[in-house]
């Protein structure tokens, strides 16, 4: 079953998609409309736009959710007409997807020259942006004229700016405004050899629209003079690369200018569309999925980022390019680059002797990171270390005993790292317990978890009480106290002890392994929910107050009377508290990337080996967060690989 992407009800939301008559734009319209969103589909050609609208109505049954309006992003009059249409008909706009774009090139002969060039660019990124090879094998020729270059920049960059600026007033009337700029990995700054341009566009602090325009105009001036090569602009796809690099920069600028919006740019992947001469591993439908997900981000989602399909990436660096994700050679190169880059990084993983913790260690060590694997039980921890050594990871894994409830063992770990490595780069707080006992049929656990997940997606309605399985869950006061101490206070103790070592890193990361069961919708206690959801006034003291009130009510036998969860209560409260603590720490340490993640329902001891995922699959998302690029999101809750809502 596909993972759900948490969104607000779409019934009364309105979206504009540019360049929507075919390819990825058409698919973005279809997918948004299928979510119940009213989509204004736009295209320069009125005839083709109306034909696309008819297809959406006739083939997909979306007649109630799609309306066409002509739009030429180069023509201020058609932009003004669109604005007036939306203002009169809907009164506001919620989503803008800037998809209109052109390649700026012509092609003679073998079209495979295009794929070959894409792959060379991707390899250049993986090699650190070194000059691209100039000996092509395919017999085709890519040519770029001044007229093509000017039109490409006007469409991809200035066209997006014009439409965005015209629609901002209508987006301001939305309670959840979203702007998605469809970009490309070819806009990565590593592909700009011109150091001046790269310096201007990568300087986040001083970046302005005027400076971006200066870069674009300088490129066009050099193109006109025939001095593109002399000034180290890209040797091919030059206008396209510059236009997309400028678009990415513009994304960051307006995200800073409109902090209440979610504004991001995305490379949807190398897809079979007209602009790629129908080359590429992805269908237009598959490529459209990532822009649609960004358009439907929950409130509080990331803004000002570049996504390579569904993953946050860097405007400047790219390890795994979605352009060549099916290219075996490139994957091997990427793996090697990852090892080299990670050689001097150090990570601690708690609860690492089995299950997801063991797999997190294995995957991090496989990327060349030195992993300090920890566990409460020394014998089992050493056995786990031996298993990792048998997998050929002996140079990258070391074991140290750690009991997250014991300050002395935490202090011993800190001293060990300080003496042996001098700093820490990554902390993964994975240690956790369920806080329950189980008698009889273990399927009772899956039934309850399924019911809770359904409650979350149904708006947090009371959990079902008619269980079919014959098993029984037991929750004792001792079990509840140990669960809170391990899952919440244990993570706090370890984090606070290791913060000084993490501050010595140039890219500190903290990943708190949490759960969908910590979602605040499952806390029916309105006071607790109010405290933990108030981002502005949230403090550690207030989180502790919630946790202590829960334990007090548990001791008094007053859980039900105070609307605490009816099953797996301590676990839910501990994970909700951990999620809140994540947000507090992210605010306290802005130079860190600190996030929490539900790795998914996996077959481990804590789940009685139920669940659709293997421990290896579940470990992938914590590992990705541990390896986020600089400037990545912080203070967020991830449902596996995707940002979701607390």
C-alpha positions in Angstrom: 0.0 0.0 0.0 1.3 3.5 -0.9 2.4 5.7 2.0 -0.2 8.4 2.8 0.9 12.0 2.4 -0.7 14.0 5.1 -2.6 17.0 3.7 -5.4 19.2 4.8 -8.9 18.7 3.2 -8.6 19.9 -0.3 -12.3 20.7 -1.0 -12.1 24.5 -1.1 -8.6 24.9 -2.4 -7.7 26.5 -5.7 -4.5 26.0 -7.8 -2.9 27.4 -10.9 -0.6 25.3 -13.0 1.3 26.9 -15.8 2.4 25.0 -19.0 -0.3 22.5 -18.3 -1.5 21.3 -21.7 0.9 18.3 -21.8 3.6 16.3 -20.1 4.4 16.9 -16.4 2.1 20.0 -16.3 -0.9 18.0 -17.5 -0.2 15.3 -14.9 0.2 17.8 -12.1 -3.3 19.1 -13.0 -4.7 15.6 -13.1 -3.2 14.6 -9.7 -4.2 17.8 -7.9 -7.8 17.6 -9.3 -8.0 14.0 -8.2 -7.3 15.3 -4.7 -10.4 17.5 -4.9 -8.6 20.7 -5.6 -10.1 23.2 -8.1 -7.3 23.5 -10.8 -7.0 26.4 -13.2 -5.0 24.7 -16.0 -3.1 27.3 -18.2 -1.3 27.1 -21.5 0.0 29.6 -24.1 -2.0 27.8 -26.9 -5.7 28.2 -26.2 -6.5 25.3 -28.6 -4.1 22.8 -26.9 -5.2 24.0 -23.5 -8.8 23.4 -24.2 -8.0 19.9 -25.7 -6.1 19.1 -22.5 -9.0 20.2 -20.3 -11.4 18.0 -22.4 -9.0 15.0 -21.8 -9.1 15.6 -18.1 -12.9 15.7 -18.2 -13.6 12.8 -20.5 -10.8 10.3 -19.7 -10.5 11.0 -16.0 -13.9 12.2 -14.9 -12.5 15.5 -13.5 -15.0 17.9 -15.1 -15.9 19.5 -11.7 -12.3 20.2 -10.7 -10.6 21.6 -13.8 -11.1 24.9 -15.7 -8.8 26.3 -18.5 -7.5 29.8 -18.8 -5.1 31.0 -21.5 -1.8 32.2 -20.2 1.4 33.3 -22.0 4.0 33.9 -19.2 5.8 36.3 -21.5 2.7 38.5 -21.9 1.8 40.8 -19.0 -1.7 41.3 -20.5 -2.6 37.5 -20.3 -1.2 37.4 -16.8 -3.4 40.3 -15.7 -6.4 38.6 -17.4 -5.7 35.4 -15.4 -5.4 37.4 -12.1 -8.7 39.1 -12.8 -10.4 35.8 -13.6 -9.3 34.2 -10.4 -10.2 37.2 -8.3 -13.7 37.4 -9.8 -14.4 33.6 -9.7 -12.7 32.3 -6.6 -11.5 35.3 -4.6 -8.2 33.8 -3.7 -5.5 31.3 -4.7 -3.9 28.6 -2.5 -1.4 26.9 -4.8 0.8 28.1 -7.7 2.8 25.6 -9.7 5.2 27.3 -12.1 5.8 24.5 -14.6 6.0 26.4 -17.9 9.5 26.0 -19.4 11.5 25.4 -22.6 14.9 23.8 -23.2 16.4 26.7 -25.2 18.1 24.3 -27.6 17.8 22.8 -31.0 18.9 19.3 -32.0 20.1 17.8 -35.3 20.7 14.1 -35.8 20.8 11.3 -33.1 18.6 12.3 -30.2 20.7 10.1 -27.9 23.2 13.0 -27.8 20.7 14.5 -25.4 20.8 11.6 -23.0 24.5 11.3 -23.2 24.9 15.0 -22.3 22.5 14.7 -19.4 24.5 11.7 -18.0 27.8 13.6 -18.4 26.4 16.5 -16.4 25.2 14.1 -13.7 28.7 12.5 -13.6 30.2 16.0 -13.3 28.1 16.7 -10.3 29.2 13.5 -8.6 32.8 14.3 -9.4 32.5 17.7 -7.7 31.6 19.8 -10.8 34.8 19.2 -12.8 34.7 20.2 -16.4 32.4 18.0 -18.5 33.9 15.6 -21.1 33.7 17.0 -24.6 34.0 13.8 -26.7 30.5 12.6 -27.3 29.8 9.2 -28.8 26.4 9.9 -30.3 26.3 11.6 -33.8 23.7 14.2 -33.0 24.4 17.9 -32.5 22.9 20.3 -29.9 22.8 23.9 -31.0 21.9 27.1 -29.1 21.1 30.4 -30.8 20.9 33.8 -29.1 17.2 34.0 -29.8 16.7 30.5 -28.2 18.8 31.6 -25.2 16.8 34.8 -24.7 13.5 33.1 -25.0 14.6 30.3 -22.5 15.7 32.8 -19.9 12.5 34.9 -20.5 10.2 31.9 -20.1 11.9 29.8 -17.4 13.1 32.7 -15.1 11.4 36.0 -15.9 8.1 34.3 -16.9 8.0 32.6 -13.5 8.7 35.8 -11.7 6.0 37.7 -13.6 3.3 35.1 -12.8 4.4 34.8 -9.2 4.5 38.5 -8.5 1.1 39.0 -10.1 -0.5 36.2 -8.1 1.1 36.9 -4.7 -1.8 39.2 -3.5 -4.3 36.3 -4.1 -2.0 33.8 -2.4 -1.8 36.1 0.6 -5.6 35.5 1.1 -5.0 31.8 1.6 -4.5 30.2 5.0 -2.0 27.7 3.4 -0.3 29.4 0.4 2.1 27.2 -1.6 4.4 28.0 -4.5 6.2 25.2 -6.4 8.8 26.1 -9.0 9.5 23.2 -11.3 13.3 23.3 -11.8 16.0 20.9 -12.8 19.2 19.3 -11.4 20.9 21.0 -14.3 20.4 24.2 -12.3 22.8 23.0 -9.7 25.5 25.5 -9.1 28.3 23.0 -9.6 27.5 23.1 -13.3 28.3 26.8 -13.4 32.1 27.1 -13.9 31.8 30.9 -13.8 33.0 31.5 -10.2 31.6 35.0 -10.0 28.1 33.8 -10.9 28.4 30.8 -8.6 29.5 33.1 -5.8 26.6 35.5 -6.2 23.9 32.8 -6.4 25.3 30.7 -3.5 25.5 33.6 -1.0 22.3 33.1 0.9 22.7 36.1 3.1 23.3 38.7 0.5 21.1 37.2 -2.3 18.6 39.6 -3.9 16.5 39.7 -7.0 18.7 42.4 -8.4 21.8 40.3 -8.0 20.1 37.3 -9.7 19.1 39.6 -12.6 22.6 40.8 -12.8 23.9 37.2 -13.3 21.3 36.5 -15.9 21.9 39.7 -17.9 25.7 39.1 -17.7 25.2 35.7 -19.2 23.0 37.0 -22.1 25.5 39.8 -22.7 28.4 37.3 -23.0 26.2 35.1 -25.3 25.5 38.0 -27.6 29.3 38.8 -27.7 30.1 35.2 -28.4 32.2 34.9 -25.2 30.2 32.2 -23.4 33.2 29.9 -23.3 35.7 32.6 -22.5 33.6 33.5 -19.4 33.2 29.9 -18.3 29.5 29.6 -18.8 28.2 26.0 -19.4 29.4 24.5 -22.7 25.9 23.1 -23.5 22.3 23.8 -22.3 23.8 27.1 -21.2 20.6 29.2 -21.1 18.6 26.3 -19.6 21.1 25.8 -16.8 21.4 29.6 -16.0 17.6 30.0 -16.1 17.1 27.1 -13.6 20.0 28.3 -11.3 18.3 31.7 -11.3 14.9 30.2 -10.6 16.4 28.2 -7.6 17.9 31.4 -6.3 14.6 33.3 -6.7 12.9 30.5 -4.8 15.1 31.1 -1.8 14.6 34.9 -2.0 10.8 34.9 -2.0 10.7 32.1 0.6 12.6 34.5 2.9 10.3 37.4 1.8 7.1 35.5 2.5 7.7 33.4 5.7 4.1 32.4 6.0 4.2 30.7 2.6 5.7 27.3 1.7 7.8 28.0 -1.4 10.1 25.4 -2.9 11.8 24.4 -6.2 11.9 20.8 -7.4 13.6 18.7 -10.0 10.8 16.2 -10.9 13.3 13.8 -12.5 14.3 12.9 -16.1 11.0 12.1 -17.7 9.7 11.2 -21.1 8.2 14.5 -22.3 8.5 16.7 -25.4 11.3 18.8 -23.8 13.4 15.6 -23.4 12.5 14.2 -26.8 10.7 11.4 -24.9 13.9 10.1 -23.3 14.3 9.3 -19.6 13.4 6.6 -17.2 10.3 8.3 -15.7 6.8 8.7 -17.1 5.2 12.2 -16.9 2.9 10.8 -14.2 5.8 9.7 -12.0 7.6 13.0 -12.5 4.5 15.0 -11.5 4.3 13.2 -8.1 7.0 15.3 -6.4 5.6 18.8 -7.4 2.2 17.7 -6.3 3.5 16.6 -2.9 5.2 19.9 -2.4 1.9 21.7 -3.4 0.2 19.7 -0.6 2.7 20.1 2.1 1.2 20.4 5.6 1.4 23.8 7.4 4.8 24.3 8.9 6.4 22.4 6.1 9.8 23.3 4.6 10.2 26.5 2.6 13.1 27.8 0.5 14.5 24.4 -0.4 15.4 22.5 -3.6 14.0 19.0 -3.9 15.5 16.3 -6.1 12.2 14.5 -6.6 11.0 13.7 -3.0 14.2 14.3 -1.2 15.6 17.7 0.0 18.9 18.3 -1.8 21.3 21.2 -2.1 21.4 24.1 -4.5 25.1 23.7 -4.7 25.8 20.0 -4.3 24.2 16.8 -5.5 25.2 13.3 -4.5 22.6 11.2 -6.3 21.0 12.9 -9.3 17.5 12.0 -10.2 18.6 12.5 -13.9 20.5 9.3 -13.9 18.9 7.3 -11.2 18.7 4.2 -13.4 22.3 4.5 -14.6 24.3 1.7 -13.0 27.7 3.4 -13.6 26.6 6.6 -12.0 25.1 4.8 -8.9 28.5 3.1 -8.4 30.3 6.4 -8.6 27.8 8.0 -6.2 28.4 5.2 -3.8 32.2 5.9 -4.0 31.7 9.6 -3.6 29.6 9.0 -0.5 32.3 6.9 1.1 35.0 9.5 0.4 32.9 12.4 1.7 31.9 10.5 4.9 35.4 9.2 5.9 35.9 11.6 8.8 32.4 11.7 10.2 31.4 10.1 13.5 28.0 8.9 14.6 26.4 7.5 17.7 23.4 5.2 17.4 21.5 4.2 20.6 19.6 0.9 20.9 21.8 -0.5 18.2 22.1 -4.2 19.0 19.1 -5.3 16.9 16.2 -4.3 14.7 16.1 -0.8 13.2 19.1 0.4 15.3 21.3 -2.3 14.0 20.3 -1.5 10.4 21.0 2.3 11.0 24.5 1.4 12.1 25.0 -0.9 9.1 23.8 1.7 6.6 25.8 4.5 8.1 28.9 2.4 8.3 28.4 1.3 4.7 28.7 5.0 3.7 32.1 5.3 5.3 31.0 6.9 8.6 32.6 5.8 11.9 29.7 4.5 13.9 29.7 4.1 17.7 27.1 1.4 18.2 25.6 1.4 21.7 23.3 -0.9 23.7 22.4 -1.4 27.3 23.4 -5.1 27.2 27.1 -5.4 26.6 27.1 -9.0 25.5 24.4 -8.4 22.9 26.1 -5.2 21.8 29.4 -6.9 21.1 27.6 -9.7 19.3 25.9 -7.1 17.0 29.3 -5.5 16.4 30.7 -8.9 15.4 27.9 -9.3 12.9 28.7 -5.9 11.4 32.3 -6.9 11.1 31.3 -10.1 9.3 29.6 -7.8 6.8 33.0 -6.2 6.1 32.5 -3.1 8.2 35.2 -3.8 10.8 36.9 -0.5 10.1 33.8 1.6 10.6 32.0 0.2 13.7 33.0 0.3 17.4 30.8 -0.7 20.3 30.4 1.2 23.6 28.0 0.1 26.3 25.2 2.7 27.0 22.2 2.6 29.3 20.2 5.8 28.6 18.7 5.6 32.1 22.2 5.7 33.7 24.0 9.0 33.9 27.3 7.2 34.6 27.2 5.2 31.4 26.3 8.3 29.4 29.3 10.2 30.9 31.5 7.2 30.1 30.4 7.4 26.4 31.0 11.1 26.2 34.5 10.7 27.6 35.2 7.8 25.2 34.2 9.9 22.1 36.0 13.0 23.4 39.3 11.1 23.9 39.1 8.9 20.7 37.5 11.2 18.1 37.4 14.7 19.6 33.9 15.5 18.3 30.6 14.0 17.1 28.8 14.7 13.8 25.6 12.5 14.1 23.4 11.4 16.9 20.6 8.9 16.3 18.4 8.5 19.4 16.8 5.1 18.6 16.6 3.4 22.0 13.0 2.8 23.0 10.6 0.4 24.5 6.8 -0.1 24.1 5.8 0.1 27.7 3.3 -2.7 27.3 2.8 -6.4 28.0 0.8 -8.8 25.7 -1.2 -11.9 26.5 -2.7 -14.2 23.9 -3.1 -13.4 20.2 -0.4 -10.9 19.1 -2.7 -9.7 16.2 -4.4 -7.5 18.9 -1.3 -5.3 18.5 -1.7 -4.9 14.8 -5.4 -4.3 15.1 -4.8 -1.5 17.6 -2.1 0.1 15.6 -4.2 0.0 12.4 -7.1 1.6 14.3 -4.8 4.4 15.6 -3.4 5.1 12.2 -7.0 5.2 10.8 -7.9 7.7 13.6 -5.0 10.0 12.6 -6.1 10.1 9.0 -9.8 10.4 10.0 -9.0 13.5 12.1 -8.2 12.0 15.4 -11.6 10.5 16.2 -11.8 8.2 19.3 -10.0 4.9 18.8 -12.2 1.9 18.0 -13.1 -0.2 21.1 -14.5 -3.3 19.4 -11.4 -5.5 18.9 -11.7 -8.8 17.0 -8.4 -10.4 18.2 -8.5 -12.3 21.5 -5.3 -11.0 22.9 -4.9 -8.5 25.7 -2.5 -5.5 26.2 -1.3 -4.9 29.7 0.0 -1.5 30.9 1.3 -1.2 34.4 2.6 1.9 36.2 6.1 0.4 36.3 6.0 -0.2 32.6 4.6 3.3 31.9 7.4 5.0 34.0 10.1 2.9 32.3 8.7 3.8 28.9 8.7 7.5 29.6 12.1 7.4 31.2 13.6 5.5 28.2 11.8 7.1 25.2 11.7 10.7 26.3 14.0 11.4 29.3 16.6 8.9 28.0 16.8 10.7 24.6 17.1 14.0 26.5 19.9 12.9 28.8 22.0 11.5 25.9 21.3 14.5 23.7 22.2 17.1 26.4 25.4 15.2 27.2 26.6 15.0 23.6 25.6 18.5 22.5 29.1 19.9 23.4 30.7 17.4 21.1 28.2 18.0 18.3 28.9 21.7 18.5 32.5 20.9 17.4 31.1 19.5 14.1 30.7 21.6 11.0 27.5 19.7 10.1 25.8 18.4 13.3 22.8 16.2 12.9 20.3 14.8 15.5 17.7 12.2 14.5 15.1 11.2 17.1 13.4 8.0 16.1 9.7 8.5 16.9 6.4 7.1 15.8 3.1 7.9 14.1 1.6 7.0 17.5 3.0 10.2 18.9 0.7 12.2 16.6 -1.1 14.8 18.7 -4.4 13.7 17.1 -4.2 10.6 19.3 -4.1 12.7 22.5 -7.7 13.4 23.4 -6.6 15.3 26.5 -7.2 18.9 25.1 -4.9 20.5 27.7 -1.9 18.3 26.8 -2.6 18.7 23.1 -2.8 22.5 23.4 0.5 22.7 25.3 2.4 20.4 22.9 1.0 22.0 19.7 1.8 25.6 20.7 5.1 26.1 18.9 5.6 29.7 20.1 5.4 29.0 23.8 6.7 25.5 23.9 9.5 24.9 26.4 11.1 21.8 28.0 9.5 22.7 31.3 6.0 22.6 29.7 6.7 19.2 28.0 7.9 17.8 31.3 4.7 19.2 32.9 2.6 17.2 30.4 4.6 14.0 31.0 4.4 14.3 34.8 0.7 15.0 34.7 0.2 11.8 32.6 2.2 9.7 35.1 0.3 11.3 38.0 -3.1 10.4 36.4 -1.8 6.9 35.6 -0.8 6.4 39.3 -4.3 7.6 40.4 -6.1 5.3 37.9 -7.5 8.4 36.2 -6.3 8.0 32.6 -9.7 7.6 31.1 -11.2 10.4 33.3 -8.6 12.7 31.9 -8.9 11.6 28.3 -5.4 10.1 27.9 -5.1 7.4 25.2 -7.0 4.2 25.9 -4.2 1.9 24.7 -0.4 2.0 24.4 -0.8 5.2 26.5 2.8 5.7 27.8 4.3 5.0 24.4 2.1 7.6 22.7 2.8 10.3 25.4 6.5 9.6 25.3 6.7 9.9 21.5 4.6 13.1 21.5 6.9 14.5 24.1 10.0 13.5 22.1 8.5 15.2 19.0 7.9 18.4 21.0 11.5 18.2 22.4 12.8 17.9 18.8 11.2 21.3 17.9 12.5 22.9 21.0 16.1 21.8 20.4 15.9 22.7 16.7 15.0 26.3 17.7 17.7 26.3 20.4 20.5 25.1 18.1 19.8 26.8 14.7 23.1 25.6 13.2 22.1 21.9 13.7 19.7 19.8 11.7 17.5 18.2 14.3 14.4 16.2 13.2 12.2 13.3 14.4 11.0 10.5 12.2 8.5 7.6 12.2 10.5 4.9 10.3 7.4 2.9 9.6 5.7 -0.2 11.0 8.5 -2.7 10.8 9.1 -6.3 11.8 11.1 -5.9 15.0 10.9 -7.2 18.6 9.0 -4.1 19.8 6.2 -4.9 17.2 6.2 -8.7 17.9 7.6 -9.0 14.4 4.4 -7.6 12.8 4.4 -4.9 10.1 4.9 -4.6 6.4 8.5 -3.3 6.5 11.8 -5.0 7.2 14.1 -3.4 9.7 16.4 -2.5 6.8 13.6 -0.6 4.9 12.6 1.2 8.1 16.2 2.3 8.8 16.5 4.1 5.5 14.6 7.3 6.6 16.6 7.9 9.8 19.8 7.4 7.8 18.7 9.9 5.1 18.0 12.5 7.9 21.4 11.8 9.4 22.9 12.6 6.0 20.9 15.7 5.1 22.9 18.3 3.2 23.8 21.6 4.9 20.9 23.9 5.0 18.5 21.0 5.2 15.2 21.2 7.2 15.3 21.2 11.0 12.6 20.9 13.6 10.3 18.7 11.5 8.5 15.4 11.9 9.0 13.0 9.0 6.7 10.1 8.2 9.4 7.9 6.7 11.0 10.1 4.0 8.3 12.8 3.8 7.6 15.8 6.0 4.3 15.4 7.8 2.4 17.1 10.6 3.0 16.8 14.4 
